[in-house]
Amino acid sequence: MSIKASTPSIDLSLLTMPSAFQLAVRMSGKPHHAIADAMGWSDSVASRFFNVGDDYWPSLASVPALCRVLGNTVLAEWIVAASGGLPGVAHPVGQPLGVLGTMQRVEAVAREVGDVLREAGAAMTDGKVDPVEARRVWREATHAVTELMQLIAGMQAVVDAGTEHGCSE
């Protein structure tokens, strides 16, 4: 099994732990039950992990195994980004999205969703979806999720800042 690094265009320092966890799970493409089974989580533990409203997270010691199960390093990279990055390695500091930034993110999300619809429509013209077509749709859906997570992260930064952000960007 190969583990892929997260999408480089997303600033993980903008994400909260719940957002990073959701992104990692979505990027895996695996259903919750498959992740829980691979991690050896009981139904009740899995239910808590996948419930965004519950402040219950995998232990730090289990993050490497979880990255292997998910097939990506989003959580590991989030830990580095959330801690301010590695010494000597520049990491962009996340800024709350103002009105202009929000509109740009919404536009990017809409553009990516349009790409998903285009690829899905092309894939389903013959009533079947083959692996190559599925990969194209998956790739476009991943781009849409990345853009949406950027929007969510920017909005979360506004919430966390506790102040309004206007058009002065």
C-alpha positions in Angstrom: 0.0 0.0 0.0 1.4 3.4 -0.9 0.7 6.5 1.2 0.2 9.7 -0.6 1.0 13.1 0.7 -1.9 15.5 1.0 -2.8 17.9 -1.8 -0.1 20.6 -1.8 -2.5 23.4 -2.6 -4.3 23.2 0.8 -2.9 25.1 3.8 -3.4 22.5 6.5 -2.6 25.1 9.2 -6.0 26.6 8.5 -7.8 23.4 9.4 -9.1 22.4 12.8 -8.5 18.8 13.9 -12.1 17.8 12.9 -11.6 19.3 9.4 -8.2 17.6 9.0 -9.7 14.3 10.1 -12.6 14.7 7.7 -10.3 15.6 4.8 -8.1 12.6 5.4 -11.1 10.3 5.6 -12.6 11.8 2.4 -9.3 11.6 0.5 -9.0 7.9 1.4 -12.2 7.1 -0.5 -13.0 4.4 2.1 -16.3 4.0 4.0 -16.2 4.5 7.7 -16.8 0.9 8.5 -13.8 -0.2 6.4 -11.5 2.3 8.2 -12.9 1.2 11.6 -12.4 -2.5 10.8 -8.8 -1.9 9.6 -8.1 0.1 12.8 -9.7 -2.5 15.0 -12.2 0.0 16.4 -15.4 -1.1 18.0 -18.7 0.3 16.6 -19.1 2.6 19.6 -15.5 3.9 19.3 -15.8 4.4 15.5 -19.1 6.2 16.0 -17.3 8.7 18.3 -14.3 9.2 15.9 -16.5 9.8 12.9 -19.0 12.1 14.8 -17.6 15.6 14.1 -19.5 17.0 17.1 -17.7 14.7 19.5 -14.4 15.8 20.8 -12.9 12.3 20.6 -9.8 11.6 18.5 -7.4 8.7 17.8 -4.4 8.7 20.1 -1.1 10.2 18.8 0.4 6.7 18.8 -2.3 5.4 16.4 -1.8 8.2 13.9 0.8 6.4 11.8 -1.4 3.3 11.6 -4.4 5.5 10.7 -2.3 7.2 7.9 -1.5 3.7 6.5 -5.2 2.7 6.6 -6.3 5.9 5.0 -3.5 5.8 2.4 -2.5 9.4 3.0 -0.5 11.6 5.4 -3.0 14.4 5.9 -3.2 13.9 9.7 0.6 13.7 10.1 1.0 16.8 7.9 -1.7 18.6 9.9 0.1 18.0 13.1 3.3 19.6 11.6 1.3 22.5 10.2 -0.8 23.1 13.3 2.4 23.1 15.4 3.9 25.9 13.3 5.9 23.7 10.9 9.3 22.1 11.1 12.2 24.3 12.3 13.8 26.0 9.3 10.9 25.1 7.0 8.6 28.0 6.1 5.0 27.2 6.4 2.3 29.7 5.4 0.3 31.2 8.3 -3.4 30.8 7.7 -5.5 34.0 7.5 -9.2 34.2 7.9 -11.1 34.7 4.7 -12.7 38.1 4.2 -15.5 38.8 1.7 -13.2 38.8 -1.4 -11.4 35.6 -0.3 -14.7 33.9 0.5 -16.1 34.7 -3.0 -12.9 33.5 -4.6 -13.1 30.2 -2.7 -16.9 29.8 -3.5 -16.0 30.4 -7.2 -13.2 27.8 -7.0 -15.6 25.3 -5.4 -18.2 25.9 -8.0 -15.7 25.5 -10.9 -14.4 22.2 -9.4 -18.0 20.9 -8.9 -18.7 21.7 -12.5 -15.6 19.6 -13.5 -17.0 16.7 -11.4 -20.3 17.0 -13.2 -18.7 17.1 -16.6 -16.6 14.0 -15.9 -19.4 12.1 -14.3 -21.7 12.9 -17.2 -19.1 11.8 -19.7 -18.5 8.6 -17.7 -22.2 7.7 -17.6 -23.1 8.2 -21.3 -23.0 4.5 -22.0 -24.7 3.5 -18.7 -21.5 2.1 -17.2 -18.5 3.5 -15.4 -15.2 1.9 -16.1 -12.1 2.2 -13.9 -10.5 4.9 -16.0 -13.7 7.0 -16.0 -14.1 6.4 -12.2 -10.5 7.7 -11.7 -11.3 10.9 -13.7 -14.4 11.5 -11.6 -12.5 10.7 -8.4 -9.7 13.1 -9.3 -12.1 15.9 -10.0 -14.1 15.2 -6.8 -10.9 15.3 -4.8 -10.1 18.7 -6.3 -13.6 19.9 -5.3 -13.2 18.6 -1.8 -9.8 20.3 -1.5 -11.3 23.6 -2.6 -14.3 23.1 -0.2 -11.9 22.3 2.7 -10.0 25.5 1.9 -13.3 27.4 2.1 -14.3 25.7 5.4 -10.8 26.3 6.8 -11.0 30.0 6.0 -14.4 30.3 7.6 -13.2 28.3 10.6 -10.4 30.9 11.0 -13.0 33.6 11.0 -14.9 31.8 13.7 -11.8 31.1 15.7 -10.7 34.8 15.4 -14.0 35.9 16.8 -14.0 39.1 14.7 -15.5 40.2 11.4 -13.4 40.3 8.3 -14.4 42.6 5.4 -13.3 43.5 1.9 -10.0 45.2 2.9 -7.9 42.3 1.5 
